[in-house]
Amino acid sequence: PSFSNFNMSRIRQNFHEQSEAALNEQINLELYAMYCYHGIALHFDRDDVALANFSSYFKQNSDEERQHADKLMRYVNKRGGKVVLKDIVAPEKSDYSPVESMKVALALERRVNESLLKLHVIASNHNDAHLTDYLEGEFLDEQVNAIKELSGHITNLERNKEGLGEYLFDKHTLS
């Protein structure tokens, strides 16, 4: 058998090029979010920061974003598309206060959610019921819940003072 012609998939049906391109952008955004969360997790794991539950929380978020990217990559392949990975840009910074880390996470989750909503519009415009259903069932509700959770964490952290308040938040809220 010849493996030289990988240009056209036999399974591709009603999968518009714009949807495929937007899915690839979403994949790369999810990988960027994974990278950012991993960096934040490592910050809180440092011996001079020592907020273990913050570290675990952001490590879990990093793992979740990688799983999202993996789901989307498998979906692109399932629809007969091609996954196109790009370079992952480094996060803007590497040191965070607890409240700052949650604000960065909130902005990131809002960015991911906005991108998913744009992807949903593209799929709708091309009458791709399968993709819209997939996004609704697998991603959109989870994004709304994450945004709500992060906003609550920010509110509670802003009520506390630096130092002991952040330590107690780490021990009692994120454990």
Phi and psi in degrees as GROMACS dihedral restraints (atoms count N, CA, C in turn):
[ dihedral_restraints ]
;  ai    aj    ak    al  type     phi  dphi    fc
    3     4     5     6     1   -93.6    20    10
    4     5     6     7     1   133.4    20    10
    6     7     8     9     1  -110.3    20    10
    7     8     9    10     1    19.3    20    10
    9    10    11    12     1   -83.5    20    10
   10    11    12    13     1   -19.2    20    10
   12    13    14    15     1  -110.4    20    10
   13    14    15    16     1    94.2    20    10
   15    16    17    18     1  -107.4    20    10
   16    17    18    19     1    17.2    20    10
   18    19    20    21     1   -76.4    20    10
   19    20    21    22     1   -35.4    20    10
   21    22    23    24     1  -126.1    20    10
   22    23    24    25     1   127.9    20    10
   24    25    26    27     1   -86.8    20    10
   25    26    27    28     1   142.0    20    10
   27    28    29    30     1   -75.9    20    10
   28    29    30    31     1   -17.1    20    10
   30    31    32    33     1   -96.1    20    10
   31    32    33    34     1    -7.5    20    10
   33    34    35    36     1   -67.1    20    10
   34    35    36    37     1   125.0    20    10
   36    37    38    39     1  -151.6    20    10
   37    38    39    40     1   126.0    20    10
   39    40    41    42     1    52.0    20    10
   40    41    42    43     1    40.6    20    10
   42    43    44    45     1  -122.1    20    10
   43    44    45    46     1    92.6    20    10
   45    46    47    48     1   -69.9    20    10
   46    47    48    49     1   149.0    20    10
   48    49    50    51     1   -58.6    20    10
   49    50    51    52     1   -34.8    20    10
   51    52    53    54     1   -65.6    20    10
   52    53    54    55     1   -38.4    20    10
   54    55    56    57     1   -65.2    20    10
   55    56    57    58     1   -43.5    20    10
   57    58    59    60     1   -62.0    20    10
   58    59    60    61     1   -44.4    20    10
   60    61    62    63     1   -64.2    20    10
   61    62    63    64     1   -42.1    20    10
   63    64    65    66     1   -66.9    20    10
   64    65    66    67     1   -36.7    20    10
   66    67    68    69     1   -63.5    20    10
   67    68    69    70     1   -40.6    20    10
   69    70    71    72     1   -65.0    20    10
   70    71    72    73     1   -37.5    20    10
   72    73    74    75     1   -63.9    20    10
   73    74    75    76     1   -41.2    20    10
   75    76    77    78     1   -64.1    20    10
   76    77    78    79     1   -42.4    20    10
   78    79    80    81     1   -56.9    20    10
   79    80    81    82     1   -47.6    20    10
   81    82    83    84     1   -68.1    20    10
   82    83    84    85     1   -32.7    20    10
   84    85    86    87     1   -67.6    20    10
   85    86    87    88     1   -41.0    20    10
   87    88    89    90     1   -62.8    20    10
   88    89    90    91     1   -39.1    20    10
   90    91    92    93     1   -67.6    20    10
   91    92    93    94     1   -36.3    20    10
   93    94    95    96     1   -63.5    20    10
   94    95    96    97     1   -44.4    20    10
   96    97    98    99     1   -61.2    20    10
   97    98    99   100     1   -41.7    20    10
   99   100   101   102     1   -57.7    20    10
  100   101   102   103     1   -45.6    20    10
  102   103   104   105     1   -63.9    20    10
  103   104   105   106     1   -44.6    20    10
  105   106   107   108     1   -62.3    20    10
  106   107   108   109     1   -48.5    20    10
  108   109   110   111     1   -62.7    20    10
  109   110   111   112     1   -36.7    20    10
  111   112   113   114     1   -64.8    20    10
  112   113   114   115     1   -41.8    20    10
  114   115   116   117     1   -62.3    20    10
  115   116   117   118     1   -41.1    20    10
  117   118   119   120     1   -65.7    20    10
  118   119   120   121     1   -41.7    20    10
  120   121   122   123     1   -59.0    20    10
  121   122   123   124     1   -43.6    20    10
  123   124   125   126     1   -66.0    20    10
  124   125   126   127     1   -34.6    20    10
  126   127   128   129     1   -58.9    20    10
  127   128   129   130     1   -49.0    20    10
  129   130   131   132     1   -72.9    20    10
  130   131   132   133     1   -13.5    20    10
  132   133   134   135     1   -85.7    20    10
  133   134   135   136     1    -9.9    20    10
  135   136   137   138     1   -63.7    20    10
  136   137   138   139     1   150.9    20    10
  138   139   140   141     1   -66.5    20    10
  139   140   141   142     1   -26.4    20    10
  141   142   143   144     1   -89.4    20    10
  142   143   144   145     1    -0.3    20    10
  144   145   146   147     1  -112.9    20    10
  145   146   147   148     1   -52.5    20    10
  147   148   149   150     1    51.9    20    10
  148   149   150   151     1    52.1    20    10
  150   151   152   153     1  -116.6    20    10
  151   152   153   154     1    84.8    20    10
  153   154   155   156     1   -60.6    20    10
  154   155   156   157     1   -38.3    20    10
  156   157   158   159     1   -74.6    20    10
  157   158   159   160     1   -32.0    20    10
  159   160   161   162     1   -61.6    20    10
  160   161   162   163     1   -45.3    20    10
  162   163   164   165     1   -58.7    20    10
  163   164   165   166     1   -47.8    20    10
  165   166   167   168     1   -62.6    20    10
  166   167   168   169     1   -41.4    20    10
  168   169   170   171     1   -59.2    20    10
  169   170   171   172     1   -47.9    20    10
  171   172   173   174     1   -75.1    20    10
  172   173   174   175     1   -29.4    20    10
  174   175   176   177     1   -65.0    20    10
  175   176   177   178     1   -41.6    20    10
  177   178   179   180     1   -62.0    20    10
  178   179   180   181     1   -42.3    20    10
  180   181   182   183     1   -63.5    20    10
  181   182   183   184     1   -39.6    20    10
  183   184   185   186     1   -60.9    20    10
  184   185   186   187     1   -47.0    20    10
  186   187   188   189     1   -61.0    20    10
  187   188   189   190     1   -39.5    20    10
  189   190   191   192     1   -65.0    20    10
  190   191   192   193     1   -41.7    20    10
  192   193   194   195     1   -65.8    20    10
  193   194   195   196     1   -37.7    20    10
  195   196   197   198     1   -63.1    20    10
  196   197   198   199     1   -40.6    20    10
  198   199   200   201     1   -63.7    20    10
  199   200   201   202     1   -39.0    20    10
  201   202   203   204     1   -61.9    20    10
  202   203   204   205     1   -46.6    20    10
  204   205   206   207     1   -60.1    20    10
  205   206   207   208     1   -42.9    20    10
  207   208   209   210     1   -62.9    20    10
  208   209   210   211     1   -43.2    20    10
  210   211   212   213     1   -59.0    20    10
  211   212   213   214     1   -44.5    20    10
  213   214   215   216     1   -67.5    20    10
  214   215   216   217     1   -37.6    20    10
  216   217   218   219     1   -64.7    20    10
  217   218   219   220     1   -43.1    20    10
  219   220   221   222     1   -64.6    20    10
  220   221   222   223     1   -35.7    20    10
  222   223   224   225     1   -64.6    20    10
  223   224   225   226     1   -45.2    20    10
  225   226   227   228     1   -57.6    20    10
  226   227   228   229     1   -45.9    20    10
  228   229   230   231     1   -63.3    20    10
  229   230   231   232     1   -39.6    20    10
  231   232   233   234     1   -62.9    20    10
  232   233   234   235     1   -31.7    20    10
  234   235   236   237     1   -89.6    20    10
  235   236   237   238     1     0.2    20    10
  237   238   239   240     1    89.0    20    10
  238   239   240   241     1    17.3    20    10
  240   241   242   243     1   -94.2    20    10
  241   242   243   244     1  -171.4    20    10
  243   244   245   246     1  -128.0    20    10
  244   245   246   247     1   127.7    20    10
  246   247   248   249     1   -78.4    20    10
  247   248   249   250     1   131.0    20    10
  249   250   251   252     1  -122.3    20    10
  250   251   252   253     1   104.2    20    10
  252   253   254   255     1   -85.9    20    10
  253   254   255   256     1   146.9    20    10
  255   256   257   258     1  -123.6    20    10
  256   257   258   259     1   169.0    20    10
  258   259   260   261     1   -60.9    20    10
  259   260   261   262     1   143.3    20    10
  261   262   263   264     1   -95.1    20    10
  262   263   264   265     1   122.6    20    10
  264   265   266   267     1   -75.4    20    10
  265   266   267   268     1   139.6    20    10
  267   268   269   270     1   -67.2    20    10
  268   269   270   271     1   147.4    20    10
  270   271   272   273     1   -59.2    20    10
  271   272   273   274     1   155.8    20    10
  273   274   275   276     1   -66.8    20    10
  274   275   276   277     1   -29.1    20    10
  276   277   278   279     1  -146.4    20    10
  277   278   279   280     1   173.4    20    10
  279   280   281   282     1  -130.8    20    10
  280   281   282   283     1    -3.3    20    10
  282   283   284   285     1  -118.1    20    10
  283   284   285   286     1   134.0    20    10
  285   286   287   288     1  -140.9    20    10
  286   287   288   289     1   142.3    20    10
  288   289   290   291     1   -79.6    20    10
  289   290   291   292     1   162.8    20    10
  291   292   293   294     1   -56.3    20    10
  292   293   294   295     1   -46.9    20    10
  294   295   296   297     1   -67.7    20    10
  295   296   297   298     1   -37.3    20    10
  297   298   299   300     1   -63.4    20    10
  298   299   300   301     1   -39.5    20    10
  300   301   302   303     1   -62.3    20    10
  301   302   303   304     1   -39.0    20    10
  303   304   305   306     1   -69.9    20    10
  304   305   306   307     1   -35.7    20    10
  306   307   308   309     1   -67.9    20    10
  307   308   309   310     1   -39.6    20    10
  309   310   311   312     1   -62.1    20    10
  310   311   312   313     1   -44.3    20    10
  312   313   314   315     1   -62.9    20    10
  313   314   315   316     1   -41.8    20    10
  315   316   317   318     1   -62.1    20    10
  316   317   318   319     1   -45.4    20    10
  318   319   320   321     1   -62.2    20    10
  319   320   321   322     1   -39.3    20    10
  321   322   323   324     1   -65.9    20    10
  322   323   324   325     1   -44.8    20    10
  324   325   326   327     1   -66.0    20    10
  325   326   327   328     1   -35.9    20    10
  327   328   329   330     1   -66.1    20    10
  328   329   330   331     1   -39.1    20    10
  330   331   332   333     1   -64.7    20    10
  331   332   333   334     1   -43.7    20    10
  333   334   335   336     1   -62.8    20    10
  334   335   336   337     1   -43.3    20    10
  336   337   338   339     1   -63.5    20    10
  337   338   339   340     1   -44.0    20    10
  339   340   341   342     1   -60.6    20    10
  340   341   342   343     1   -40.5    20    10
  342   343   344   345     1   -65.0    20    10
  343   344   345   346     1   -41.3    20    10
  345   346   347   348     1   -62.7    20    10
  346   347   348   349     1   -40.1    20    10
  348   349   350   351     1   -65.0    20    10
  349   350   351   352     1   -39.0    20    10
  351   352   353   354     1   -65.8    20    10
  352   353   354   355     1   -39.8    20    10
  354   355   356   357     1   -61.4    20    10
  355   356   357   358     1   -40.4    20    10
  357   358   359   360     1   -62.1    20    10
  358   359   360   361     1   -41.5    20    10
  360   361   362   363     1   -63.5    20    10
  361   362   363   364     1   -43.8    20    10
  363   364   365   366     1   -60.4    20    10
  364   365   366   367     1   -46.3    20    10
  366   367   368   369     1   -62.1    20    10
  367   368   369   370     1   -41.4    20    10
  369   370   371   372     1   -63.6    20    10
  370   371   372   373     1   -42.3    20    10
  372   373   374   375     1   -63.0    20    10
  373   374   375   376     1   -23.5    20    10
  375   376   377   378     1  -105.7    20    10
  376   377   378   379     1    17.7    20    10
  378   379   380   381     1    52.3    20    10
  379   380   381   382     1    42.1    20    10
  381   382   383   384     1   -98.3    20    10
  382   383   384   385     1    82.0    20    10
  384   385   386   387     1   -61.9    20    10
  385   386   387   388     1   -33.3    20    10
  387   388   389   390     1   -64.3    20    10
  388   389   390   391     1   -46.6    20    10
  390   391   392   393     1   -67.5    20    10
  391   392   393   394     1   -42.0    20    10
  393   394   395   396     1   -63.1    20    10
  394   395   396   397     1   -42.1    20    10
  396   397   398   399     1   -63.2    20    10
  397   398   399   400     1   -41.4    20    10
  399   400   401   402     1   -61.4    20    10
  400   401   402   403     1   -46.9    20    10
  402   403   404   405     1   -62.9    20    10
  403   404   405   406     1   -42.7    20    10
  405   406   407   408     1   -65.0    20    10
  406   407   408   409     1   -41.9    20    10
  408   409   410   411     1   -77.9    20    10
  409   410   411   412     1   -30.6    20    10
  411   412   413   414     1  -105.7    20    10
  412   413   414   415     1   -23.3    20    10
  414   415   416   417     1  -130.5    20    10
  415   416   417   418     1   -44.5    20    10
  417   418   419   420     1   -64.3    20    10
  418   419   420   421     1   -44.7    20    10
  420   421   422   423     1   -64.8    20    10
  421   422   423   424     1   -39.9    20    10
  423   424   425   426     1   -61.5    20    10
  424   425   426   427     1   -38.3    20    10
  426   427   428   429     1   -64.9    20    10
  427   428   429   430     1   -44.1    20    10
  429   430   431   432     1   -62.1    20    10
  430   431   432   433     1   -41.7    20    10
  432   433   434   435     1   -65.1    20    10
  433   434   435   436     1   -39.9    20    10
  435   436   437   438     1   -65.7    20    10
  436   437   438   439     1   -41.4    20    10
  438   439   440   441     1   -62.4    20    10
  439   440   441   442     1   -43.2    20    10
  441   442   443   444     1   -63.2    20    10
  442   443   444   445     1   -45.3    20    10
  444   445   446   447     1   -61.5    20    10
  445   446   447   448     1   -46.8    20    10
  447   448   449   450     1   -63.3    20    10
  448   449   450   451     1   -39.8    20    10
  450   451   452   453     1   -61.6    20    10
  451   452   453   454     1   -40.7    20    10
  453   454   455   456     1   -63.8    20    10
  454   455   456   457     1   -40.9    20    10
  456   457   458   459     1   -61.8    20    10
  457   458   459   460     1   -41.7    20    10
  459   460   461   462     1   -62.3    20    10
  460   461   462   463     1   -45.9    20    10
  462   463   464   465     1   -57.1    20    10
  463   464   465   466     1   -47.5    20    10
  465   466   467   468     1   -68.5    20    10
  466   467   468   469     1   -37.8    20    10
  468   469   470   471     1   -67.2    20    10
  469   470   471   472     1   -36.1    20    10
  471   472   473   474     1   -69.5    20    10
  472   473   474   475     1   -21.4    20    10
  474   475   476   477     1   -74.9    20    10
  475   476   477   478     1   -24.8    20    10
  477   478   479   480     1   -91.5    20    10
  478   479   480   481     1   161.6    20    10
  480   481   482   483     1   -94.7    20    10
  481   482   483   484     1   160.9    20    10
  483   484   485   486     1   -61.7    20    10
  484   485   486   487     1   155.0    20    10
  486   487   488   489     1    90.2    20    10
  487   488   489   490     1  -109.6    20    10
  489   490   491   492     1   -61.5    20    10
  490   491   492   493     1   -40.2    20    10
  492   493   494   495     1   -61.1    20    10
  493   494   495   496     1   -41.9    20    10
  495   496   497   498     1   -67.9    20    10
  496   497   498   499     1   -38.5    20    10
  498   499   500   501     1   -62.1    20    10
  499   500   501   502     1   -45.1    20    10
  501   502   503   504     1   -66.1    20    10
  502   503   504   505     1   -39.0    20    10
  504   505   506   507     1   -59.0    20    10
  505   506   507   508     1   -45.7    20    10
  507   508   509   510     1   -59.1    20    10
  508   509   510   511     1   -44.6    20    10
  510   511   512   513     1   -74.9    20    10
  511   512   513   514     1   -35.9    20    10
  513   514   515   516     1  -105.8    20    10
  514   515   516   517     1   -28.1    20    10
  516   517   518   519     1   -95.3    20    10
  517   518   519   520     1   -41.5    20    10
  519   520   521   522     1   -94.0    20    10
  520   521   522   523     1     1.5    20    10
